Amino acid sequence: MTVTPINSLDEFRQLINSGRVIAIDFWATWCGPCRSISPRFERFSEELPGIGFYKVDVDEQGAIAQEVGVRAMPTFVVFQNGNKVDDLVGADPPKLQMLLANAQSLL
């Protein structure tokens, strides 16, 4: 599976309410830590096929970032049935792995 960009607030709302477990990477092009952890998030998308992996550029999709309450990048958020289940702020690979393992357990 790959990481798919979310391009609108409507698309975001449809995805988080789809009934699937969704993991979203909130990032920015100017964010060095975002660029360093992005390949790991991509790799996890291959290893955990039951989770939907998405990304949101906070500069292009400010309405989504505001709705979720993103204050720092990178921020990773897991949603299920329209609800925020868990999140992680910062580029910490072991904590990201734990966040996604917890998300996998929701399947």
C-alpha distances in whole Angstrom, upper triangle without the diagonal:
4,7,9,13,15,18,21,22,22,19,18,21,19,16,18,20,17,18,14,14,13,12,14,15,18,19,22,22,26,24,24,23,20,19,20,17,14,13,13,11,8,9,9,5,5,8,8,6,9,9,8,8,10,13,17,19,22,25,23,23,26,26,23,24,27,26,24,27,25,28,26,23,21,20,17,18,17,18,18,21,22,23,22,21,21,21,21,23,23,21,22,19,21,21,17,16,19,18,14,16,18,16,14,18,18,16
4,6,10,13,16,19,20,21,17,17,20,18,15,17,20,18,19,16,15,13,12,12,12,16,16,18,19,22,21,21,20,17,16,17,15,12,11,12,10,7,9,9,6,7,10,10,9,12,11,9,7,8,10,14,16,19,21,20,20,23,24,21,21,25,24,22,25,23,25,24,20,18,18,16,17,16,18,19,21,22,23,21,21,21,20,20,22,21,19,20,18,20,20,17,17,19,18,15,17,19,17,16,20,20,18
4,7,10,13,16,17,18,15,14,17,17,13,15,18,17,18,15,14,11,9,9,9,12,13,15,16,19,18,19,17,14,14,15,13,10,10,11,8,6,9,10,7,9,12,12,11,13,10,8,5,5,7,10,12,16,18,17,16,19,20,17,17,21,21,19,21,19,22,20,17,15,15,13,14,14,15,17,20,19,20,19,19,18,17,17,18,18,17,18,17,19,19,15,16,18,16,14,17,18,16,16,20,19,18
4,6,9,12,14,15,11,11,15,14,11,14,16,15,17,15,14,11,11,9,10,12,13,15,16,19,19,20,19,16,16,18,16,12,13,15,11,10,13,13,10,12,15,15,13,14,12,9,6,5,6,9,11,14,16,15,14,17,18,15,16,20,19,18,21,19,22,21,18,16,16,14,15,15,15,17,19,18,20,19,20,20,18,19,20,20,19,21,20,22,22,18,19,21,19,16,20,21,18,18,22,21,20
4,6,9,12,13,10,10,14,14,12,14,17,16,19,16,16,12,12,9,9,10,11,12,13,17,17,19,18,14,15,18,16,13,15,16,13,12,16,16,13,16,19,18,17,18,15,11,9,6,5,6,8,11,13,11,10,14,15,12,13,17,17,16,18,17,19,19,16,15,15,14,14,15,16,18,20,18,20,19,20,20,18,19,19,19,19,21,21,24,22,19,20,23,20,18,22,22,19,21,24,23,22
4,6,8,9,7,6,10,10,9,11,14,14,17,15,15,12,12,9,10,10,12,13,15,18,18,21,20,16,17,20,18,15,18,19,15,15,19,18,15,18,21,19,18,18,15,12,10,7,6,6,8,10,12,10,8,12,12,9,11,14,14,14,16,15,18,18,16,15,15,14,13,14,14,16,17,15,17,17,19,19,18,19,19,20,20,23,23,25,23,20,22,23,20,19,22,23,19,21,24,22,22
4,7,9,7,8,11,12,11,14,16,16,20,18,19,15,15,13,13,12,13,14,15,19,19,22,22,18,19,22,21,18,20,22,19,18,22,22,19,22,24,23,22,22,19,15,14,10,9,8,9,11,11,8,7,11,11,9,12,15,14,15,17,17,19,20,18,18,17,17,17,18,17,19,20,18,20,19,22,22,21,22,22,23,23,26,26,28,27,23,25,27,24,23,26,26,23,25,28,26,26
4,5,5,6,9,10,11,13,14,15,19,18,19,16,16,14,15,13,15,16,18,21,21,24,24,21,22,25,23,21,23,24,21,21,25,24,21,24,27,25,24,23,20,17,16,12,11,9,11,11,12,9,7,10,8,8,11,13,12,13,16,16,19,20,19,19,18,18,17,18,17,19,19,16,18,18,21,22,21,22,22,24,25,27,28,30,28,25,27,28,25,24,27,27,24,26,28,26,26
4,5,5,6,9,10,11,12,14,17,17,18,15,16,13,15,13,16,17,19,22,22,25,25,21,23,26,24,22,25,25,22,22,26,25,22,26,27,25,24,23,20,17,16,13,13,10,12,12,13,11,8,9,7,6,9,10,9,11,14,14,17,19,19,19,17,17,15,16,15,17,16,13,15,16,19,20,19,21,21,23,25,27,28,30,27,24,27,27,24,23,27,26,23,25,27,25,25
4,5,5,6,9,10,11,12,16,16,18,15,17,15,17,16,19,20,22,25,25,28,28,24,26,29,27,24,27,27,24,24,27,26,23,26,28,25,24,23,20,17,17,14,15,13,15,15,17,14,11,13,10,9,13,14,12,13,17,18,21,23,22,22,20,19,17,18,15,16,15,13,16,17,20,21,21,23,24,26,27,30,30,32,29,26,28,29,25,24,28,27,23,25,27,24,24
4,5,5,6,9,10,11,14,14,15,13,14,13,15,15,17,19,21,24,24,27,26,22,24,26,24,21,24,24,21,20,24,22,19,22,24,22,20,19,17,13,14,11,12,11,14,15,17,14,11,14,12,10,13,15,13,14,17,18,21,22,21,20,19,18,16,16,14,15,15,13,15,16,19,20,20,22,23,25,25,28,28,29,27,24,26,27,23,22,25,24,21,22,25,22,22
4,5,5,6,9,10,13,13,13,10,11,10,12,12,15,17,20,22,22,25,24,20,22,24,22,20,22,22,19,19,22,21,18,21,23,21,19,18,15,12,12,9,10,9,12,13,15,13,10,12,10,7,10,12,10,10,14,14,18,19,18,18,16,14,12,12,11,12,12,10,12,13,15,17,16,19,19,22,23,25,25,26,24,21,23,24,20,19,22,21,18,20,22,20,20
4,5,5,6,9,11,12,13,11,13,12,15,15,18,20,23,26,25,28,27,23,25,28,25,23,25,25,21,22,25,23,21,24,25,22,21,19,16,14,15,13,14,13,16,16,18,16,13,14,11,9,12,13,10,11,14,16,19,21,21,20,18,16,14,13,11,11,10,8,11,12,15,17,17,20,21,24,25,27,27,28,26,23,25,25,21,21,23,22,19,21,23,20,20
4,6,5,6,10,11,12,11,14,13,17,17,20,22,25,28,27,30,28,25,27,29,26,24,26,26,22,22,25,23,20,23,24,21,20,18,15,13,14,13,15,14,18,18,21,18,15,17,15,12,15,17,14,14,18,19,23,24,23,22,20,18,16,14,12,12,10,9,12,14,16,19,19,22,24,26,27,28,28,30,27,24,25,26,22,21,24,22,19,20,22,19,19
4,5,5,8,8,9,8,10,10,14,15,18,21,23,26,25,27,26,22,24,26,23,21,22,22,18,18,21,19,16,19,20,18,16,14,12,9,10,9,12,12,16,17,20,18,15,17,15,12,15,17,14,14,17,18,21,22,21,20,18,15,13,11,9,9,9,8,11,12,14,16,17,19,21,23,24,25,25,26,24,21,22,22,19,17,20,19,15,17,19,16,16
4,6,7,7,8,7,9,10,13,14,18,21,24,26,25,27,25,22,24,26,23,21,23,22,18,19,21,19,17,20,21,18,17,14,12,10,11,11,13,13,17,17,20,19,16,17,15,12,14,15,12,11,15,16,20,21,20,19,16,14,11,9,6,6,6,5,7,9,11,13,14,17,19,22,23,24,24,25,22,19,21,20,17,16,18,17,14,16,17,14,15
4,6,8,9,9,13,13,17,18,22,24,27,30,29,31,29,26,28,30,26,24,26,26,22,23,25,22,20,23,23,20,19,16,14,12,14,14,16,17,20,20,23,22,18,20,17,14,17,18,14,14,18,19,23,24,24,23,20,17,14,12,8,7,5,4,8,11,13,15,17,20,23,25,26,27,27,28,25,23,24,23,20,19,21,19,16,17,18,15,15
4,5,8,9,13,14,18,19,23,25,28,31,30,32,30,26,28,30,27,24,26,25,21,21,23,21,18,21,21,18,16,13,12,10,13,13,16,17,21,22,25,23,20,22,20,17,19,21,17,17,21,21,25,26,25,24,21,18,15,13,10,8,7,8,11,13,14,17,19,22,24,27,27,28,27,28,26,23,23,23,20,18,20,19,15,16,18,14,13
4,7,9,13,15,19,20,24,27,30,32,31,33,30,27,29,30,27,25,26,25,21,22,23,20,18,20,20,17,15,12,11,11,14,15,18,19,23,24,27,26,23,24,22,19,21,22,19,18,21,22,26,27,26,25,22,18,15,12,9,6,5,8,10,12,13,16,18,21,24,27,27,27,27,27,24,22,22,22,19,17,18,17,13,14,15,11,10
4,6,10,12,16,18,22,25,27,30,28,30,28,25,26,27,24,22,23,21,18,18,19,17,14,17,17,13,12,8,7,7,11,12,16,18,21,23,26,24,22,23,22,18,20,22,19,18,21,21,25,25,24,22,20,16,14,10,8,6,7,9,11,12,12,14,16,19,22,24,24,25,23,24,22,19,19,19,16,14,15,14,11,11,12,10,8
4,7,10,14,16,19,23,26,28,26,27,25,22,24,24,21,19,20,19,15,16,17,14,12,15,15,11,11,8,5,6,9,11,14,16,20,21,25,24,21,22,21,18,19,21,18,16,19,19,23,23,21,19,17,13,11,7,6,5,8,9,10,10,9,11,13,16,19,21,21,21,20,20,18,15,15,15,12,10,12,11,7,8,10,7,7
4,6,10,13,16,19,22,24,23,24,22,19,21,21,18,16,18,16,13,14,15,13,11,14,14,11,11,9,6,5,6,7,10,12,16,17,21,20,17,19,18,15,15,18,16,14,17,16,20,20,18,16,14,10,8,6,5,6,9,10,10,10,10,11,12,14,16,18,19,19,18,19,17,14,15,15,12,10,13,12,8,10,13,11,11
4,7,10,13,17,19,21,19,20,18,15,17,18,14,13,15,13,10,11,13,10,9,13,13,11,11,11,7,6,5,6,8,11,14,15,19,19,16,18,18,14,14,17,16,13,15,14,17,17,15,13,10,7,6,4,7,9,12,12,12,10,10,9,9,11,13,15,15,15,15,16,14,11,12,13,9,8,11,11,8,10,13,12,13
4,6,9,13,16,18,16,18,16,13,15,16,13,11,14,13,10,11,14,12,11,15,16,14,14,14,10,8,6,5,5,7,10,11,15,15,13,14,15,11,11,14,13,11,13,11,15,14,12,10,8,6,5,6,8,11,14,13,13,11,12,11,9,10,12,13,14,15,15,17,15,11,14,15,11,11,14,14,11,14,17,16,16
4,6,10,12,15,12,14,12,9,11,13,10,8,11,11,8,10,13,12,11,15,16,15,16,17,13,11,8,6,4,6,8,10,13,14,12,14,15,12,11,14,14,12,13,11,13,11,9,7,6,5,7,9,12,15,18,16,16,13,14,12,10,10,10,11,11,13,13,15,14,10,13,15,12,12,15,16,14,16,19,18,19
4,7,11,12,11,13,12,9,11,13,12,10,14,14,11,13,16,16,15,19,20,19,20,20,16,14,11,9,6,5,6,6,10,11,10,10,12,9,7,11,12,10,11,8,10,9,6,6,5,6,8,11,13,17,19,17,16,14,15,14,11,10,9,10,11,14,15,18,16,13,16,17,15,15,19,19,17,19,22,21,22
4,7,9,7,10,9,6,8,11,10,9,13,14,12,13,17,16,16,20,21,21,22,22,19,17,13,11,7,6,5,6,8,10,10,11,14,12,10,13,15,13,13,10,11,9,5,5,7,9,11,15,17,20,23,21,20,17,19,17,14,12,11,10,10,14,15,18,17,14,17,19,17,17,21,21,20,22,25,24,25
4,5,5,9,10,7,8,12,12,11,14,16,15,16,19,20,19,22,24,24,25,26,22,20,17,14,10,8,5,6,6,9,10,11,14,13,11,14,16,15,15,12,12,10,7,8,10,12,15,18,20,24,26,24,24,21,23,20,17,16,13,13,13,16,18,21,20,18,21,23,20,21,24,25,23,26,29,28,29
4,6,8,10,8,8,11,13,11,14,16,15,16,19,20,20,23,25,25,26,27,24,22,18,15,12,11,7,9,8,10,12,13,17,16,14,17,20,19,19,15,15,13,10,11,14,16,18,21,23,27,29,27,27,24,26,24,20,19,17,15,14,18,19,23,22,20,22,25,23,23,27,28,26,28,31,31,31
4,6,9,8,9,12,13,13,16,18,18,19,22,23,23,25,27,28,29,30,27,25,21,19,15,14,10,11,10,12,15,15,19,18,16,18,21,20,19,16,15,12,10,11,14,17,20,23,26,29,32,29,29,26,27,25,21,19,16,15,14,18,20,23,22,21,24,26,24,25,28,29,28,30,33,33,34
4,6,5,7,9,10,11,14,15,15,17,19,20,21,24,25,25,27,28,25,23,20,17,14,13,10,11,11,14,15,15,19,18,15,18,20,19,18,14,13,10,7,8,11,14,17,21,23,27,30,27,27,24,25,22,18,16,13,11,10,14,16,19,19,17,20,22,21,22,25,26,25,27,30,30,31
4,5,5,6,9,10,13,14,15,16,18,20,21,23,24,25,27,29,25,24,20,19,16,16,14,14,15,17,19,19,22,21,18,21,24,22,21,17,16,12,9,9,13,15,19,22,25,29,32,30,29,26,26,23,20,17,14,11,10,13,14,18,18,17,19,22,21,22,25,26,25,27,30,31,32
4,5,5,6,8,11,12,12,15,16,17,19,21,22,22,25,26,23,22,19,17,15,15,14,14,16,18,19,19,22,20,18,20,23,20,19,15,15,11,8,7,11,13,16,19,23,26,29,28,26,23,23,20,16,13,11,8,6,9,11,14,14,13,16,18,17,18,21,23,22,24,27,28,29
4,5,6,6,9,10,10,12,14,15,16,19,20,20,22,23,20,19,15,14,11,11,10,11,13,15,16,17,19,17,15,18,20,18,17,14,14,10,7,5,9,10,14,17,20,23,26,25,24,21,21,19,15,13,11,8,7,10,11,15,14,12,15,18,16,17,20,21,20,22,25,26,27
4,6,5,8,10,10,11,14,15,16,18,20,21,22,24,21,20,16,15,12,13,12,14,15,16,18,19,22,20,18,21,23,21,21,17,17,14,10,9,12,13,17,20,23,26,29,27,27,24,24,22,18,16,14,12,9,12,13,16,17,14,17,20,19,19,22,23,22,24,27,28,28
4,6,7,8,10,11,13,14,16,18,19,20,22,24,22,21,17,17,15,16,15,17,18,20,21,22,25,23,20,24,25,23,23,19,19,15,12,10,13,14,18,20,23,27,30,29,28,25,25,22,18,15,14,11,8,10,10,14,15,13,15,18,18,18,20,22,22,23,26,27,28
4,6,5,7,9,10,11,13,15,16,17,19,21,18,18,14,14,12,14,14,16,18,20,20,21,23,21,19,22,23,20,21,17,18,14,11,9,11,11,14,17,20,23,26,26,25,21,21,18,15,12,12,9,6,8,7,11,12,9,11,14,14,14,17,19,18,19,22,23,24
4,5,5,6,9,10,11,13,14,15,17,19,16,15,12,11,10,12,12,15,17,17,18,19,22,19,18,21,22,20,20,17,18,15,12,9,11,11,14,16,19,22,25,24,24,21,21,19,16,14,14,12,9,11,10,14,14,11,13,16,15,14,17,19,18,19,22,23,23
4,5,5,6,9,10,11,13,14,16,19,17,16,13,13,12,15,15,18,20,21,21,23,25,23,21,25,26,23,24,21,22,19,15,13,15,14,17,18,21,24,27,26,26,23,23,21,18,17,17,15,11,13,10,14,15,12,13,16,16,15,17,20,19,19,22,24,24
4,5,5,6,9,10,10,12,14,17,15,15,12,13,13,16,17,19,22,22,22,24,26,23,21,25,26,22,23,20,22,19,15,13,14,12,15,16,19,22,25,25,24,22,21,18,16,14,15,13,10,10,7,10,12,9,9,13,13,11,14,16,16,16,19,21,21
4,5,5,6,9,10,10,12,14,12,12,8,10,10,13,15,17,20,20,19,21,23,20,18,22,22,19,21,18,20,17,14,11,12,10,12,13,16,18,22,22,21,18,18,16,14,13,14,13,10,11,9,11,12,8,9,12,11,9,12,15,13,14,17,18,19
4,5,5,7,9,10,11,14,12,11,8,10,10,14,15,18,20,20,20,22,24,21,20,24,24,22,23,20,22,20,17,14,15,13,15,15,18,20,23,23,23,21,20,19,17,16,17,16,14,15,12,15,15,12,12,15,14,12,15,17,15,15,19,20,19
4,5,5,6,9,11,14,13,13,10,13,14,17,19,22,24,24,24,26,27,24,24,27,27,24,26,23,25,22,19,16,17,15,17,17,19,21,24,25,25,23,22,20,19,17,19,17,15,15,11,13,15,12,11,14,14,12,13,17,15,15,18,20,19
4,5,5,6,9,11,10,11,9,12,13,17,19,21,24,24,23,25,26,23,22,26,25,22,24,22,24,22,19,16,16,13,14,14,16,18,21,22,22,20,18,17,16,15,17,16,14,14,11,12,13,9,8,11,11,8,10,13,12,11,14,16,15
4,6,5,6,9,7,8,6,9,11,15,18,20,23,23,22,24,25,21,21,25,24,21,24,22,24,22,19,17,16,13,14,13,15,17,20,20,21,19,18,17,17,17,19,18,16,17,14,15,16,12,11,14,13,10,12,14,12,11,15,16,15
4,6,6,10,10,10,9,13,15,19,21,24,26,26,25,28,28,25,25,29,28,25,28,25,28,26,23,20,20,17,18,17,19,20,23,24,24,22,21,20,20,20,22,21,19,19,16,17,18,15,13,16,16,12,13,16,15,13,16,18,16
4,6,9,10,12,11,15,17,21,23,26,28,28,27,29,30,27,26,30,29,26,28,26,28,26,23,21,20,17,18,16,19,19,22,24,24,22,20,19,19,19,22,21,19,18,15,15,16,13,11,13,14,10,11,14,13,10,14,16,14
4,6,6,9,9,13,16,19,22,24,28,27,26,28,28,24,24,28,26,23,26,24,27,25,23,20,19,15,16,13,15,16,19,20,20,19,17,17,17,18,20,21,19,18,15,15,16,13,11,12,12,8,9,11,10,7,11,12,11
4,6,7,9,13,16,19,22,25,28,27,25,28,28,24,25,28,27,24,27,25,28,27,25,22,21,17,17,15,16,15,18,20,20,20,18,19,19,20,23,23,22,21,19,19,19,16,14,16,15,11,12,14,11,9,12,13,11
4,7,9,13,16,20,23,25,28,27,25,28,27,23,24,27,25,23,26,25,28,27,25,22,21,17,16,13,13,12,15,17,18,17,16,17,18,20,23,24,23,22,20,20,19,16,15,16,14,11,11,12,9,7,10,10,7
4,6,10,13,16,20,21,25,24,22,24,24,20,20,23,22,19,22,21,24,23,21,19,17,13,12,9,10,10,13,14,15,14,13,14,15,16,19,20,20,20,18,18,17,14,13,14,12,9,10,11,8,7,10,9,8
4,7,10,13,17,19,22,21,19,21,21,17,18,21,19,17,20,19,23,22,20,18,16,13,12,10,10,10,13,13,15,14,14,15,15,17,19,20,20,20,19,20,18,15,15,16,14,11,13,14,10,10,14,12,11
4,7,11,14,16,19,18,17,19,19,16,16,20,19,16,19,17,20,19,17,15,13,10,10,9,11,12,15,15,16,15,15,14,14,15,17,17,16,17,16,18,17,13,13,15,13,10,13,14,11,12,15,15,14
4,7,10,13,16,14,13,16,16,13,13,17,16,14,17,15,18,17,15,13,12,10,10,10,11,13,16,15,16,14,15,15,14,15,16,17,16,18,17,19,18,14,16,18,15,13,16,17,14,15,18,17,17
4,7,9,12,11,10,13,14,11,11,15,15,13,15,13,16,14,12,10,10,9,10,12,13,16,18,17,17,15,17,16,14,14,14,15,14,17,17,19,18,14,16,18,16,14,18,19,16,18,21,20,20
4,6,9,8,7,9,10,8,8,12,12,11,13,11,13,13,11,10,10,10,11,13,14,17,19,17,17,15,18,17,14,15,14,15,15,18,19,21,20,17,19,21,18,17,21,21,18,21,24,22,23
4,6,5,6,8,11,9,9,12,14,13,14,11,13,12,10,10,11,12,14,16,17,21,23,20,21,19,21,19,17,16,15,15,16,19,20,23,21,18,21,23,20,20,24,24,22,24,27,26,27
4,6,5,5,8,8,6,9,11,11,11,8,10,10,9,10,10,12,13,16,17,21,22,20,20,18,20,19,16,16,14,15,16,19,21,24,21,19,22,24,21,21,25,25,22,25,28,27,28
4,6,6,9,10,9,11,14,14,14,11,12,12,11,12,14,16,17,20,21,24,26,23,23,21,24,23,20,19,17,17,18,22,23,27,25,22,26,27,24,25,28,28,26,29,32,30,31
4,6,9,9,10,12,14,15,15,14,15,15,14,15,15,17,18,20,21,24,25,22,23,21,24,23,21,21,19,20,21,24,25,28,26,24,27,28,25,25,29,29,26,29,32,30,31
4,6,6,7,9,10,11,13,11,14,14,14,14,14,15,15,18,18,21,21,18,19,18,21,21,19,19,18,19,20,24,25,27,25,22,25,27,23,23,27,27,24,26,29,27,28
4,5,5,6,9,10,10,9,11,13,13,14,14,15,16,18,18,21,22,19,19,18,21,20,18,19,17,19,20,24,25,28,25,23,26,27,24,24,28,27,25,28,30,28,29
4,6,5,6,9,10,10,13,15,15,16,15,16,16,18,17,20,20,16,17,16,20,20,18,20,19,21,23,25,27,29,26,24,27,28,24,25,28,27,25,27,30,27,28
4,5,5,6,8,9,12,14,14,14,13,13,12,14,13,16,17,14,14,13,17,17,15,17,16,18,20,23,24,26,23,21,24,24,21,21,24,23,21,24,26,24,25
4,6,5,6,5,8,10,10,11,10,11,11,14,14,17,18,15,15,13,16,15,13,14,13,15,17,20,22,24,21,19,22,23,19,20,24,23,20,24,26,24,25
4,5,5,6,8,11,13,14,12,14,13,16,16,19,19,16,16,14,17,17,15,16,15,17,20,23,25,27,24,22,25,25,22,23,26,25,23,26,28,26,27
4,6,8,11,14,15,16,13,14,12,14,13,16,16,12,12,11,15,15,14,16,16,19,21,24,25,27,24,22,25,25,21,22,25,23,21,24,26,23,25
4,6,9,12,13,13,10,11,9,11,11,14,15,11,10,9,12,12,10,13,13,16,18,20,22,23,20,18,21,21,17,18,21,20,18,21,23,20,22
4,6,9,11,13,10,12,10,13,14,17,18,15,13,11,14,13,11,12,11,15,18,20,22,23,20,19,22,22,18,20,23,21,20,23,25,23,25
4,6,8,9,7,9,9,13,14,18,19,17,15,12,15,13,10,10,9,11,14,17,19,21,18,16,20,20,17,18,22,21,19,23,24,23,25
4,7,9,8,11,12,16,18,21,23,20,18,15,17,15,12,12,9,11,14,17,19,21,18,18,21,21,19,21,24,23,22,25,27,26,28
4,6,6,10,12,16,18,22,24,22,20,17,18,16,12,10,7,8,11,13,16,19,16,15,19,20,17,19,22,22,21,24,26,26,28
3,5,9,11,15,18,21,24,22,21,17,18,16,12,10,7,6,8,12,14,17,15,13,17,18,16,17,21,21,20,23,25,25,27
4,7,10,13,16,20,23,21,20,16,17,14,11,8,6,5,6,10,12,14,13,11,14,16,14,15,18,19,18,20,23,23,24
4,7,10,13,17,20,18,16,13,13,11,7,6,4,6,8,10,12,14,12,10,14,14,11,13,16,16,15,18,20,20,22
4,7,10,14,17,15,14,11,11,8,5,5,6,8,9,11,11,13,10,8,11,12,9,9,13,13,11,14,17,16,18
4,7,10,13,12,10,7,8,6,4,7,9,11,13,14,14,15,12,10,13,12,9,10,13,12,10,13,15,14,16
4,7,10,10,8,6,5,5,6,9,12,14,15,16,16,16,13,11,12,12,8,8,11,9,7,10,12,10,12
4,7,6,5,5,5,7,9,12,15,18,19,19,19,20,17,15,16,15,12,11,14,12,9,12,13,10,12
4,5,5,7,7,10,12,16,19,21,22,22,22,22,19,17,18,17,13,13,14,12,9,11,12,8,10
4,6,9,9,13,15,19,22,25,26,26,26,26,23,21,22,21,17,17,18,16,13,15,15,11,12
4,7,9,12,14,18,20,23,25,25,26,26,23,21,22,21,18,17,19,17,14,17,17,14,15
4,6,9,11,15,18,21,23,23,24,24,20,19,20,19,15,16,18,15,13,16,16,13,15
4,6,8,11,14,17,19,20,20,20,17,16,18,16,12,13,16,13,11,15,15,13,15
4,7,11,14,17,19,19,19,18,15,14,15,13,10,11,13,10,8,12,12,10,13
4,7,10,14,15,15,16,15,12,11,13,11,7,9,11,9,8,12,12,11,14
4,7,10,12,12,13,14,10,9,12,11,7,10,12,11,10,14,15,14,17
4,6,9,9,10,11,7,7,10,10,7,10,13,12,12,15,17,17,19
4,7,8,11,12,10,9,13,13,11,13,16,16,16,19,20,21,23
4,6,9,11,9,9,13,13,12,14,17,17,18,20,22,23,25
4,6,9,8,8,11,13,12,14,16,17,18,20,22,23,25
4,6,5,6,9,10,10,12,14,15,16,18,20,22,24
4,5,5,6,9,10,11,12,14,15,16,18,20,22
4,5,5,6,9,10,10,12,14,15,17,19,21
4,5,5,6,9,10,10,12,14,15,17,19
4,5,5,6,9,10,10,12,14,16,18
4,5,5,6,9,10,10,12,15,16
4,5,5,6,9,10,11,13,15
4,6,5,6,9,10,11,14
4,5,5,6,9,10,11
4,5,5,6,9,10
4,5,5,7,10
4,5,5,7
4,5,6
4,5
4
